[in-house]
Amino acid sequence: MPDNTHSHEHSESCGCDLLHLLDGVDEFSHNVFPGNKELFRSLAHSQAPHTLFITCADSRVSPEMITQVRPGELFVCRNIGNIVPAYGEMLGGVSAVVEFAVLALNVRQIVLCGHTDCGAMKGLALGAEATAGMPTVQAWLRNAEAARSVVQTRGLDENQIVQALVEENVRLQLTHLRTHPAVAARVAQGQLELQGWVYDIGHGTISVFDDTHGRFESLGEARARLRKDTTG
């Protein structure tokens, strides 16, 4: 007789998880929504987000929580490894999101956010054996292969490689972003800013890529630099 215990337990777990989600919706509908009725009424028929936020699909990364913004402020694009294929390489969902956000929604900023302990970067570091049986994932991660090539030249030890890949991948995807015609045009016109972040899950902090000096800086440094640039 086949043992169906695991299957039964998995089914019960799925049911509990779905119930948990529905309970959350009930809480939102009855307790959260009423207190923000005017906000949602203003969003009911249009949106005007100021930022396209591109980040990893990792369940531990919550853009709205990290940035403490309200609904309607971020246009969010999530995928494995916060990847943006270079224009023409793999036209699809990410390219369409970028184009729509820039040309239809007129976002003023694009933030590309990586994070610590990224599973995609771990897979990239380990190579094909880490993603065996997942051909789509393997094909997708080829869009980050240049980051691995750069990191491999540094002679880092095992404990440093993933974090180095996380940071180098943010740099690479920012470069890919600039190959998109809509992005390139708006940046040239001074109507669009690009910024790269790395979110530290365990510490709740953000480091920001300083394109001028080619390094990641602390949140405090980034804010001081932006204030200085703004005030002239």
Protein Blocks (a to p, Z undefined) as FASTA:
>chain_A
ZZfklmmmmmmmmmmmmmmmmmmmmmmmmmmmmmmmmmmmmmmmoccdfbdcdddfbfkb
cfklmnopaehkaccdddehiaacdehklgcfklmmmmmmmmmnopabdcddddehifkl
mmmmnommlmgoilmlmmmmmmmmmmmmmmmmnopafklmmmmmmmmmmmmmmmmmmmpm
klmmmmmnopaccddddddfknopacdddfknopacdfklmmmmmmmmmnZZ
